[in-house]
Amino acid sequence: MQVIVIGAGAAGMVAALRLSEKGCKVTLIEQGEIPHPRAASFDQHRIIRHMYPGADAYARLVDHAFAAWDRLWERLGRKHLAETGVLAVSNDPDDWSDRGRAGLDRLGIPYRLWDVAELRRRLPQFQFPDRATGIFTDRGGALFPDRIATDLALALRQSGVALVPREKVVSVDSAVGRVETESGAVFLGDRVIFSGGAWASKLFPDFAAALVTYRQAVLYVAPPAKWAAAWAETPVIVDLGGESGCYILPPADGSDMKICAPDHRRRGDPEQHAALDENEDQAIRAFFRYSLPDVADYRRLYMKTCFYTIAPDDRFQLQRRERLILFSGCSGHGYKFAALNGEKLAQVVLGEADLEATAKLLGGYD
């Protein structure tokens, strides 16, 4: 079977690798480099966690995601995950973290509660209100997408996948599996997978009609020397309580420290709005001014923008149109499931998994 995969994000790369291993002749087309530094699935790190307030189906799916990553580590020959544990801080009843704790209880996922004294002892670089409670899960931490993508690209080449970088797809004929690029190159496949993330609206406006593309800026910093030892022991933080969610990936396993405020995002086009605004550094720091009182002393290393799609209810989208399979797996939380999504896409193409059942599974439906 000849399969064309459009989009060299993590899910597309894993799908291409698994299909090649099953004997398919696979061509992977990417409008940028392979791996693509501007893709949503290319960054120093992404979070994998069980806490999913109000989305128990996704919380349950995280165990399957861990298993899929383990299969990928075995295939790549090394592991790109720092299991730091994951911390969420609740300041008020029924806030995001408190609702997440209720979900952990429903699903029987183990966690530990840290009172404010424990939080202050373990994380002296932070300032916590007296009412704060920490919710810590041992399992989870930071995936390293840039390392994963680099190793996947090597594995794809070694497995015989034809990599076609710097070719922008301009049309797909789903009836015959014909794919044409901006340069005029034409590719024919028995099956075509589109996994192009934030670029979906360019090729498939009807599929992307329900998707909203967001532009997110993230800030990489170096902490003050006095806190270096504390940060070396700090878990991934997914929420600090309060009105705005803030998350932090510590400098784990040789990576830099990243701080991000999900509320600091806006709708954007990846081809038009990649540039950073002059004040974005300070805007992101402002979200941390109460929890990290000396945030101004954290030296800026660099900033970047990434783009991702949000679907209704944050559900992944999977559709079939004749020879074409359309997948949108960003939805703001997609990377932790990338290895699983890629495996499932390959199984659907091979007829090993039912598309409707897979769409329900990946869509987070109970």
VEXGUMI-755432 format. One record per residue: residue in one letter; residue number from 1; x, y, z of N, C-alpha, C in turn. Coordinates in steps of 0.1 Angstrom, whole numbers, plus 5000, padded with zeros to 4 digits. Each point is the difference from the previous one (the first is absolute). Layout:
BEGIN
  res    n    nx    ny    nz   cax   cay   caz    cx    cy    cz
    A  NUM     X     Y     Z     X     Y     Z     X     Y     Z
...
REM end
This chain:
BEGIN
  res    n    nx    ny    nz   cax   cay   caz    cx    cy    cz
    M    1  5008  4988  5000  4992  5012  5000  5009  5012  5000
    Q    2  4997  5010  4991  5007  5013  5000  4992  5010  5008
    V    3  5006  5006  5010  4994  5009  5009  5008  5013  5000
    I    4  4992  5011  4999  5006  5014  5000  4996  5006  5013
    V    5  5009  5005  5008  4997  5007  5013  5004  5014  4998
    I    6  4990  5009  5002  5003  5014  4999  5001  5006  5014
    G    7  5011  5006  5003  5003  5006  5013  5009  4991  5009
    A    8  5012  5006  5003  5010  4993  5007  5000  5004  5015
    G    9  4988  5002  5005  4999  5001  5015  5002  4986  5006
    A   10  5000  4999  5013  5003  4988  5007  4990  4989  4996
    A   11  4987  5002  4999  4991  4990  4997  5002  4995  4986
    G   12  5002  5009  4990  5003  4996  4987  5012  4992  4998
    M   13  5011  5004  5007  5012  4993  5000  4999  4986  5005
    V   14  4993  4998  5012  4998  4987  5006  4991  4991  4990
    A   15  4990  5006  4995  4991  4993  4990  5009  4995  4989
    A   16  5008  5008  4994  5008  4997  4989  5010  4988  5003
    L   17  5006  5001  5012  5009  4990  5005  4993  4986  5001
    R   18  4988  5000  5007  4993  4988  5003  4995  4994  4986
    L   19  4996  5008  4991  4995  4995  4987  5012  4994  4992
    S   20  5011  5006  5001  5012  4995  4993  5004  4986  5006
    E   21  4999  4999  5013  5003  4987  5007  4991  4989  4996
    K   22  4988  5004  4995  4990  4990  4996  5001  4997  4985
    G   23  5010  5005  4994  5002  4997  4986  4994  5010  4990
    C   24  4995  5011  5004  4995  5010  4991  5011  5009  4994
    K   25  4998  5004  4988  5009  5010  4994  4995  5014  5004
    V   26  5008  5007  5008  4995  5012  5006  5008  5012  4995
    T   27  4992  5011  4997  5006  5013  4996  4995  5010  5010
    L   28  5009  5007  5007  4997  5010  5010  5003  5014  4994
    I   29  4990  5009  4998  5001  5013  4994  4999  5010  5011
    E   30  5009  5010  5000  5000  5011  5010  5004  5013  4994
    Q   31  4992  5010  5003  5003  5013  4993  5012  5007  5006
    G   32  5005  4996  5011  5012  5005  5006  5011  4989  5000
    E   33  5009  5002  5009  5011  4990  5001  4994  4988  5007
    I   34  5007  4989  5000  4996  4988  5008  5011  4996  5009
    P   35  4998  5002  5013  4988  5006  5007  4999  5015  4998
    H   36  4988  5005  5002  4996  5013  4997  5001  5009  5013
    P   37  5009  5009  5001  5002  5007  5013  4988  5009  5004
    R   38  4991  5003  4990  4989  5009  5003  4987  4991  5003
    A   39  5001  4987  4999  4988  4992  5002  4997  5000  5015
    A   40  4987  4998  5003  4995  4999  5014  5007  4990  5008
    S   41  5004  4989  4993  5007  4989  5007  5015  5000  4999
    F   42  5005  5013  5000  5015  5001  5000  5003  5011  5010
    D   43  5005  4996  5012  5004  5010  5010  5009  4992  5010
    Q   44  5005  5007  5009  5009  4993  5010  4992  4990  5008
    H   45  4988  5003  5004  4992  4991  5008  4985  5002  5000
    R   46  4993  4990  5003  4986  5000  5001  4996  4992  5013
    I   47  4989  5003  5005  4995  4993  5013  4992  4987  4997
    I   48  5003  4990  5008  4991  4988  5000  4995  4999  5014
    R   49  4987  4999  5002  4994  5000  5013  4987  4993  5000
    H   50  4995  4995  5012  4987  4994  5002  4989  5010  5003
    M   51  5004  5011  5005  4989  5010  5005  4993  5006  4988
    Y   52  4987  4997  4999  4991  5005  4990  4987  5004  5005
    P   53  4998  5011  5006  4987  5004  5006  4989  5000  4990
    G   54  4990  4992  5004  4988  4999  4991  5001  4992  4988
    A   55  5012  4992  4998  5002  4992  4988  5006  4987  5004
    D   56  4992  4992  5007  5004  4987  5005  5005  4991  4989
    A   57  4994  5000  4989  5004  4991  4989  5014  5003  4995
    Y   58  5004  5013  5000  5014  5003  4996  5009  4996  5011
    A   59  4996  5002  5013  5009  4996  5011  5003  4985  4999
    R   60  4989  4992  4997  5002  4985  4999  5009  4997  4988
    L   61  4999  5008  4989  5008  4997  4988  5015  5003  5002
    V   62  5003  5007  5011  5015  5003  5002  5008  4988  5003
    D   63  4994  4990  5007  5007  4987  5002  5003  4993  4986
    H   64  4991  5001  4991  5002  4995  4986  5011  5008  4993
    A   65  5000  5013  5003  5011  5008  4994  5014  4997  5005
    F   66  5001  4997  5014  5012  4996  5005  5005  4987  4994
    A   67  4991  4991  4998  5003  4987  4994  5005  5002  4985
    A   68  4994  5009  4993  5004  5003  4986  5014  5006  5000
    W   69  5003  5009  5009  5013  5006  5001  5010  4989  5003
    D   70  4997  4991  5010  5009  4990  5003  5004  4991  4987
    R   71  4990  4998  4992  5003  4992  4988  5009  5008  4990
    L   72  4998  5014  5000  5008  5008  4992  5014  5001  5005
    W   73  5002  5001  5014  5014  5000  5005  5007  4987  4996
    E   74  4993  4989  5001  5006  4987  4996  5004  5000  4985
    R   75  4992  5006  4992  5003  5001  4986  5012  5010  4997
    L   76  5000  5011  5007  5011  5010  4998  5013  4996  5007
    G   77  4999  4992  5010  5012  4996  5007  5004  5009  5012
    R   78  4991  5010  5003  5003  5008  5011  4987  5008  5004
    K   79  5000  5004  5012  4987  5006  5006  5002  5015  5001
    H   80  4990  5007  4995  5000  5015  5001  4988  5005  5009
    L   81  5001  4996  5013  4990  5004  5010  5007  5001  5013
    A   82  4998  5012  5006  5005  5002  5014  4988  4999  5009
    E   83  5000  4989  5008  4988  4998  5009  5002  5008  5013
    T   84  4998  5013  5000  5002  5009  5011  4988  4999  5010
    G   85  4989  4994  4996  4988  5001  5007  4993  5013  4996
    V   86  4987  5002  5003  4993  5011  4996  4992  5006  5012
    L   87  5001  5013  5002  4994  5007  5011  4990  5010  4995
    A   88  4988  5000  5006  4990  5010  4998  4997  5006  5014
    V   89  4997  5013  5000  4998  5008  5012  4985  5005  5000
    S   90  4993  4996  5011  4986  5005  5001  5000  5011  5011
    N   91  4994  5011  4997  4998  5011  5010  4986  5001  5005
    D   92  4990  4995  4993  4986  5001  5004  4992  4988  4996
    P   93  4990  4997  5007  4991  4988  4997  4995  5002  4986
    D   94  5000  4989  4992  4995  4999  4987  5008  5009  4989
    D   95  5012  5003  5004  5008  5006  4989  5006  4989  4991
    W   96  5007  5004  4990  5005  4990  4990  5006  4988  5006
    S   97  5010  5002  5010  5007  4989  5006  4991  4992  5009
    D   98  4991  5006  5007  4991  4993  5009  4991  4991  4992
    R   99  4995  5005  4988  4992  4991  4991  5008  4989  4995
    G  100  5013  5003  4997  5009  4989  4996  5002  4989  5010
    R  101  5001  5004  5012  5001  4991  5011  4988  4991  5001
    A  102  4988  5006  4998  4988  4992  5000  5000  4989  4989
    G  103  5006  5004  4989  5001  4990  4989  5010  4989  5003
    L  104  5011  5003  5007  5009  4990  5004  4994  4990  5010
    D  105  4991  5006  5009  4993  4991  5009  4991  4991  4993
    R  106  4992  5005  4990  4991  4992  4993  5006  4988  4993
    L  107  5012  5003  4995  5007  4990  4992  5010  4991  5008
    G  108  5001  5003  5012  5009  4993  5009  5015  5002  4996
    I  109  5003  5012  4995  5014  5003  4997  5007  5005  5012
    P  110  5011  4994  5005  5006  5004  5012  5007  5014  4999
    Y  111  4999  5007  5012  5006  5013  5001  5003  5003  5014
    R  112  5008  5010  5003  5003  5004  5013  4996  5015  5002
    L  113  4995  5003  5012  4997  5014  5003  5011  5006  5008
    W  114  5004  5012  4996  5010  5008  5007  4993  5012  5006
    D  115  5001  5002  5013  4994  5012  5006  5009  5012  4997
    V  116  4996  5012  5005  5008  5011  4996  5014  5000  5006
    A  117  5002  4994  5012  5013  4999  5006  5009  4991  4991
    E  118  4994  4989  4995  5008  4991  4992  5003  5007  4986
    L  119  4991  5007  4995  5003  5007  4987  5011  5010  5002
    R  120  5000  5008  5011  5010  5010  5003  5014  4993  5002
    R  121  5000  4988  5006  5012  4993  5003  5006  4995  4987
    R  122  4992  4994  4992  5005  4994  4988  5003  5010  4989
    L  123  4993  5011  4999  5001  5010  4990  5002  5013  5006
    P  124  5012  5003  5005  5003  5012  5007  5000  5012  4991
    Q  125  5002  4998  4987  5000  5011  4990  4987  5006  4998
    F  126  4989  4994  5004  4987  5004  4998  4994  5007  5012
    Q  127  4989  5008  4998  4992  5006  5010  4986  4994  4999
    F  128  4996  4993  5011  4987  4994  5000  4990  5006  5010
    P  129  4988  5002  4997  4990  5005  5010  4998  4990  5011
    D  130  4996  5004  5011  4998  4991  5012  4990  4989  4997
    R  131  4991  5002  4990  4989  4991  4998  5004  4989  4989
    A  132  5012  5001  4995  5005  4992  4988  5001  4985  5005
    T  133  4997  4992  4990  5001  4985  5002  5007  4995  4987
    G  134  5010  4992  5001  5006  4993  4989  4995  4987  4997
    I  135  4998  4996  4987  4995  4987  4996  5011  4995  4991
    F  136  5007  4990  5005  5012  4995  4993  4998  4985  4996
    T  137  5002  4998  4987  5000  4986  4994  5014  4996  4997
    D  138  5004  4988  5004  5014  4996  4997  5002  4997  4986
    R  139  4989  4995  4993  5002  4997  4986  4998  5012  4991
    G  140  5008  5002  4991  4999  5012  4991  5012  5008  5000
    G  141  5001  5010  4991  5011  5009  5000  5001  5006  4986
    A  142  5013  5000  4995  5003  5008  4988  5005  4990  4989
    L  143  4992  5001  4989  5005  4994  4987  5009  5010  4993
    F  144  5009  4995  4992  5009  5009  4993  4998  4999  4984
    P  145  4991  5008  4995  4996  4998  4986  5011  5002  4990
    D  146  5009  5010  5002  5010  5002  4990  5010  4988  4999
    R  147  5003  4993  5011  5008  4988  5000  4992  4989  4994
    I  148  4987  4999  5003  4992  4989  4994  4999  5002  4985
    A  149  4997  5012  4996  4999  5002  4985  5013  4997  4993
    T  150  5011  5004  5006  5013  4997  4994  5003  4985  4998
    D  151  4997  4993  5011  5002  4985  4999  4990  4993  4991
    L  152  4987  5006  4999  4990  4994  4991  5005  5002  4986
    A  153  5005  5012  4997  5004  5003  4986  5011  4990  4996
    L  154  5009  4997  5009  5011  4990  4997  4994  4986  4998
    A  155  4991  4996  5009  4993  4987  4999  4992  4999  4986
    L  156  4994  5011  4996  4992  4999  4988  5010  4998  4988
    R  157  5011  5007  5000  5009  4998  4989  5005  4986  5000
    Q  158  5004  4995  5011  5005  4986  5001  4990  4990  4996
    S  159  4987  5003  5002  4990  4990  4997  4995  5001  4985
    G  160  5006  5010  4993  4996  5001  4985  4989  5009  4997
    V  161  4995  5008  5010  4990  5010  4997  5006  5011  4991
    A  162  4993  5004  4990  5004  5011  4991  4997  5013  5007
    L  163  5009  5007  5004  4998  5013  5006  5001  5011  4990
    V  164  4989  5009  4999  4999  5010  4990  4998  5013  5008
    P  165  5012  5007  5004  4998  5013  5007  4999  5011  4990
    R  166  4996  5012  5006  4999  5013  4992  4991  4998  4988
    E  167  4989  4993  5001  4990  4999  4990  4987  5002  5006
    K  168  4994  5011  4996  4987  5004  5005  4988  4994  4992
    V  169  4992  4992  5006  4989  4993  4993  4989  5011  4997
    V  170  4995  5000  4988  4990  5010  4996  4987  4994  4996
    S  171  5000  4987  4998  4987  4993  4996  5001  4985  5003
    V  172  4989  4995  5004  4998  4985  5003  4987  4996  4993
    D  173  5001  4990  4991  4988  4994  4994  4998  4987  5008
    S  174  4990  5000  5009  4998  4989  5009  4994  4987  4992
    A  175  4994  5003  4988  4994  4989  4993  5011  4991  4994
    V  176  5011  5005  4996  5011  4992  4993  5013  5000  5008
    G  177  5000  5007  5011  5013  5001  5008  5011  5008  4994
    R  178  4996  5011  4993  5010  5008  4993  5003  5012  5008
    V  179  5013  5002  5002  5005  5012  5008  5009  5008  4992
    E  180  4998  5013  4999  5008  5009  4992  5006  5011  5009
    T  181  5013  5003  4997  5006  5010  5008  5002  5013  4993
    E  182  5004  5011  5006  5002  5013  4994  5010  5000  4989
    S  183  5009  4991  5001  5010  5000  4989  4996  4992  4988
    G  184  4988  4994  5000  4994  4992  4989  5003  4986  5002
    A  185  5006  4995  5010  5003  4986  5002  4986  4993  5003
    V  186  4999  4988  4995  4988  4992  5002  5003  4987  5006
    F  187  4992  4996  5010  5002  4987  5007  4987  4993  5000
    L  188  5000  4987  4998  4988  4991  5000  5001  4990  5011
    G  189  4989  4998  5007  5000  4991  5011  4987  4992  5001
    D  190  5001  4988  5005  4988  4992  5002  4992  5006  5012
    R  191  5008  5006  5009  4994  5007  5012  5008  5012  5002
    V  192  4994  5011  5005  5006  5012  5003  4996  5004  5015
    I  193  5010  5003  5008  4997  5005  5013  5004  5015  5001
    F  194  4990  5008  5004  5004  5014  5003  5000  5002  5015
    S  195  5012  5005  5005  5002  5003  5014  5008  5013  5001
    G  196  4994  5010  4994  5007  5013  4999  4997  5010  5010
    G  197  4993  4996  5011  4998  5010  5011  4994  5013  4996
    A  198  5007  5011  5004  4995  5013  4998  4999  5004  4986
    W  199  5005  4992  4990  4999  5003  4986  4988  4994  4994
    A  200  4991  4994  5007  4989  4993  4995  4991  5009  4992
    S  201  4998  5012  5004  4990  5009  4993  5005  5003  4986
    K  202  5013  4999  4997  5005  5004  4987  4995  4990  4989
    L  203  5000  4987  5004  4996  4990  4991  4986  4995  5001
    F  204  4995  5000  5012  4986  4994  5003  4992  5010  5008
    P  205  4996  5011  4994  4992  5010  5008  4987  4994  5006
    D  206  4994  4990  4994  4988  4995  5005  5003  4991  5013
    F  207  5011  4992  4999  5004  4993  5012  5004  5009  5011
    A  208  5007  5011  4997  5005  5009  5010  4990  5010  5004
    A  209  4988  5000  4995  4990  5010  5004  4997  5000  5015
    A  210  5001  4989  5006  4997  4999  5014  5013  5002  5009
    L  211  5011  5001  4993  5013  5001  5007  5004  5015  5001
    V  212  5005  5004  5011  5006  5013  5002  5015  4999  5002
    T  213  5007  5008  4992  5015  5000  5002  5004  5011  5009
    Y  214  5008  4996  5010  5006  5009  5009  5015  5002  4999
    R  215  5004  5012  5003  5014  5003  5001  5004  5001  5014
    Q  216  5010  4993  5005  5004  5000  5014  5015  5004  5000
    A  217  5003  5009  5009  5014  5004  5002  5005  4993  5013
    V  218  5012  4995  5000  5006  4994  5012  5014  5006  5002
    L  219  5003  5001  5013  5013  5007  5004  5009  4990  5007
    Y  220  5012  4999  4995  5011  4992  5006  5009  5009  5008
    V  221  5003  4996  5013  5007  5009  5009  5011  4991  5008
    A  222  5009  5007  5005  5010  4994  5009  4997  5006  5014
    P  223  4998  4991  5010  4997  5006  5014  5012  5006  5006
    P  224  4998  5008  5010  5011  5006  5008  5008  4988  5006
    A  225  5013  5003  5002  5009  4989  5005  4996  4995  5014
    K  226  4994  5009  5008  4996  4996  5013  4989  4989  5000
    W  227  4993  4999  4989  4989  4990  4999  5003  4988  4992
    A  228  5013  4999  4995  5003  4989  4991  4998  4987  5007
    A  229  5003  4998  5012  4998  4987  5007  4986  4997  5002
    A  230  4992  5010  5003  4985  4998  5001  4994  4996  4987
    W  231  5004  5006  4989  4994  4997  4987  5004  4986  4996
    A  232  5011  4995  5004  5004  4987  4996  4992  4989  5006
    E  233  4992  5004  5011  4992  4990  5007  4985  5003  4998
    T  234  4997  5010  4991  4986  5004  4998  4993  4991  4989
    P  235  4988  4996  5003  4993  4992  4990  4994  5009  4989
    V  236  4995  4994  4990  4992  5008  4990  4988  5006  5007
    I  237  4997  5012  4998  4988  5007  5006  4990  5003  4990
    V  238  4988  4995  5002  4989  5002  4990  4990  5011  5004
    D  239  5000  5004  5013  4991  5011  5004  5005  5005  5013
    L  240  4999  5014  5002  5004  5006  5012  4989  5006  5007
    G  241  4988  4996  4997  4988  5006  5006  4997  5014  4995
    G  242  4990  5006  5006  4997  5014  4996  4991  5000  4988
    E  243  4998  5012  4994  4991  5002  4989  5006  4995  4987
    S  244  5013  5001  4998  5006  4996  4987  5009  4988  5002
    G  245  4998  4991  4991  5009  4988  5000  5014  5004  4996
    C  246  5010  4995  5006  5013  5001  4997  5007  4987  5001
    Y  247  5009  4997  4991  5007  4987  5001  5015  5003  4998
    I  248  5008  4991  5006  5015  5001  5000  5006  4986  4997
    L  249  5009  5000  4991  5009  4988  4998  5014  5003  5005
    P  250  5004  4993  5011  5013  5003  5006  5011  4996  4991
    P  251  5012  5005  5003  5012  4996  4992  5004  4986  5003
    A  252  4993  4990  4994  5002  4986  5003  5008  4994  4988
    D  253  5009  4991  5004  5008  4992  4990  5007  5008  4990
    G  254  5005  5011  5004  5008  5009  4991  4992  5009  4992
    S  255  4987  5001  5002  4991  5009  4993  5001  5014  5007
    D  256  4995  5010  4993  4998  5013  5006  4986  5001  5007
    M  257  4999  5010  5008  4987  5002  5008  4990  5008  4991
    K  258  4988  4995  5000  4990  5007  4992  4988  5004  5009
    I  259  4995  5013  4998  4988  5004  5007  4990  5005  4989
    C  260  4988  4997  5003  4989  5003  4991  4987  5003  5007
    A  261  4993  5009  4994  4986  5003  5005  4990  4997  4989
    P  262  4992  4990  5001  4991  4996  4990  4991  5012  4996
    D  263  4997  5009  5009  4991  5011  4997  5007  5010  4991
    H  264  5013  4999  4999  5008  5009  4991  5000  4993  4986
    R  265  4989  5001  4994  4999  4994  4987  4990  5008  4992
    R  266  5000  4998  4987  4990  5007  4991  4999  4992  4987
    R  267  4989  5002  4993  4999  4994  4988  5011  5005  4990
    G  268  5004  4990  4992  5011  5004  4991  5002  4990  4989
    D  269  5007  5005  4989  5003  4992  4989  5015  4997  5000
    P  270  5004  4988  4999  5014  4996  5001  5009  5007  4989
    E  271  4994  5003  4989  5007  5006  4989  5001  5016  5001
    Q  272  4992  5005  5009  5000  5015  5001  5003  5006  5014
    H  273  4999  4992  5010  5001  5005  5014  5010  4994  5008
    A  274  5011  4995  4994  5010  4993  5008  5009  5010  5008
    A  275  5001  5012  4995  5009  5010  5007  4996  5003  5014
    L  276  5009  5003  5008  4997  5004  5014  4998  5015  5001
    D  277  4991  5003  5009  4998  5014  5003  5010  5005  5010
    E  278  5002  5013  5000  5011  5006  5009  4998  4998  5014
    N  279  4987  4999  5005  4997  4999  5014  4997  4986  5005
    E  280  5001  4990  4992  4995  4987  5004  5008  4994  5012
    D  281  5013  5003  5001  5007  4995  5011  4994  5005  5013
    Q  282  4998  5012  5001  4994  5006  5012  4986  4995  5003
    A  283  4992  4999  4989  4987  4995  5002  4999  4986  5006
    I  284  5009  4992  4996  5000  4986  5005  5005  5000  5015
    R  285  5010  5008  5002  5005  5001  5014  4989  5005  5010
    A  286  4991  5009  4995  4990  5006  5008  4991  4989  5006
    F  287  4998  4989  4993  4991  4990  5005  5007  4993  5012
    F  288  5013  5001  5002  5007  4993  5011  5004  5010  5011
    R  289  4996  5012  5000  5005  5010  5009  4997  4997  5015
    Y  290  4989  4993  5002  4997  4997  5014  5006  4986  5004
    S  291  5001  4991  4992  5005  4987  5004  5015  4999  4999
    L  292  5007  5008  4991  5014  5001  5000  5004  5014  5002
    P  293  5002  5005  5012  5001  5014  5003  5012  5006  4994
    D  294  5011  4992  4997  5011  5006  4993  5001  4996  4985
    V  295  4989  4998  4994  4999  4996  4986  5008  5009  4991
    A  296  5001  5013  5004  5007  5009  4991  5015  4997  5000
    D  297  5005  4993  5010  5014  4996  5000  5004  4988  4992
    Y  298  4990  4993  4994  5002  4988  4992  5005  5005  4986
    R  299  5012  4996  4997  5006  5005  4987  4993  4994  4988
    R  300  4996  5008  4991  4994  4995  4988  5010  4993  4991
    L  301  4997  4988  4996  5009  4993  4990  4994  5002  4986
    Y  302  4988  4997  4998  4993  5003  4987  4985  4998  5002
    M  303  4993  5004  4990  4986  4998  4999  4997  4994  4986
    K  304  4988  4994  4999  4996  4995  4987  4984  4999  5000
    T  305  4995  4999  4988  4986  4998  4999  4997  4986  4994
    C  306  4989  4995  5005  4995  4987  4994  4985  5002  4997
    F  307  4996  4991  4990  4986  5001  4996  4993  4987  5002
    Y  308  4988  5000  5004  4993  4987  5002  4985  5003  4998
    T  309  4993  4990  4996  4985  5001  4998  4993  4995  5013
    I  310  4989  5007  5002  4990  4996  5010  4987  4996  4994
    A  311  4996  4988  5003  4987  4994  4995  4990  5002  5010
    P  312  4987  4999  4997  4989  5000  5010  5003  4990  5011
    D  313  4999  5005  5012  5002  4992  5012  5014  4994  5001
    D  314  5009  5006  4992  5014  4995  5000  5002  4986  4995
    R  315  4991  4996  4992  5000  4986  4995  5008  4999  4987
    F  316  5008  4989  4999  5007  4998  4988  4990  4996  4989
    Q  317  5004  5004  4987  4991  4997  4989  5006  4990  4991
    L  318  4991  4990  4996  5005  4990  4990  4988  4997  4991
    Q  319  5003  5001  4987  4990  4998  4990  5006  4992  4988
    R  320  4992  4993  4993  5004  4994  4987  4992  5006  4989
    R  321  5007  5002  4989  4994  5005  4987  5006  4992  4989
    E  322  4993  4989  4996  5005  4991  4990  5014  4995  5003
    R  323  5010  5004  4993  5014  4995  5003  5007  5008  5010
    L  324  4994  5011  5005  5006  5010  5008  4996  4998  5015
    I  325  5009  5001  5009  4997  5000  5014  5005  5013  5006
    L  326  4991  5008  5006  5003  5013  5005  5001  4999  5016
    F  327  5011  5005  5005  5002  5000  5015  5005  5013  5005
    S  328  4993  5005  5010  5005  5012  5007  5002  4996  5015
    G  329  5013  4999  5004  5003  4995  5013  5006  5011  5009
    C  330  4999  5012  4997  5007  5011  5008  4991  5002  5012
    S  331  4989  5008  4998  4990  5003  5010  5006  5004  5014
    G  332  5012  5006  4999  5006  5005  5012  5006  4990  5010
    H  333  4997  4987  4998  5004  4990  5009  5005  4988  4993
    G  334  5003  5001  4987  5002  4989  4992  5013  4993  5001
    Y  335  5011  5007  5004  5013  4993  4999  5001  4988  5009
    K  336  4995  5000  5011  5001  4988  5009  4995  4988  4994
    F  337  4990  5001  4990  4994  4989  4994  5006  4997  4986
    A  338  5011  5007  4996  5005  4999  4986  5004  4986  4996
    A  339  5007  4993  5009  5004  4987  4996  4988  4990  4999
    L  340  4990  5002  5008  4988  4992  4999  4992  5004  4988
    N  341  4999  5013  4997  4992  5004  4989  5006  4995  4987
    G  342  5014  5000  4999  5007  4995  4988  4997  4985  4998
    E  343  5001  4993  5011  4997  4985  4999  4986  4998  4995
    K  344  4990  5007  5006  4986  4998  4996  4998  5004  4985
    L  345  5006  5011  4996  4998  5003  4986  5005  4989  4991
    A  346  5012  4995  5003  5005  4988  4992  4991  4989  5000
    Q  347  4994  4996  5012  4991  4989  5001  4987  5002  4992
    V  348  4995  5013  4999  4988  5003  4992  5003  4998  4985
    V  349  5012  5005  4996  5004  4998  4986  5001  4985  4996
    L  350  5005  4992  5009  5003  4986  4997  4987  4992  5002
    G  351  4989  5006  5005  4988  4992  5003  5001  4992  5013
    E  352  5009  5003  5008  5002  4993  5013  4991  5006  5011
    A  353  4995  5012  4997  4992  5007  5010  4988  5007  4992
    D  354  4988  5000  5006  4989  5006  4994  5001  5015  5002
    L  355  4997  5008  4989  5002  5014  5001  4990  5006  5010
    E  356  4987  4996  5000  4991  5007  5009  5003  4997  5014
    A  357  5004  4988  5003  5004  4996  5014  5013  5008  5004
    T  358  5009  5002  4991  5012  5007  5003  4997  5015  5001
    A  359  4991  5005  4992  4997  5014  5002  4993  5003  5013
    K  360  4992  4990  5005  4994  5002  5013  5010  4999  5011
    L  361  5010  4991  4999  5010  4998  5010  5009  5013  5000
    L  362  5005  5004  4989  5009  5012  5000  4992  5013  5002
    G  363  4987  5000  4998  4992  5011  5003  4997  5002  5015
    G  364  5004  4990  5008  4998  5001  5014  4986  4998  5005
    Y  365  4992  4991  4992  4987  4997  5003  4999  4988  5009
    D  366  4992  5000  5011  4998  4989  5009  4991  4989  4993
REM end
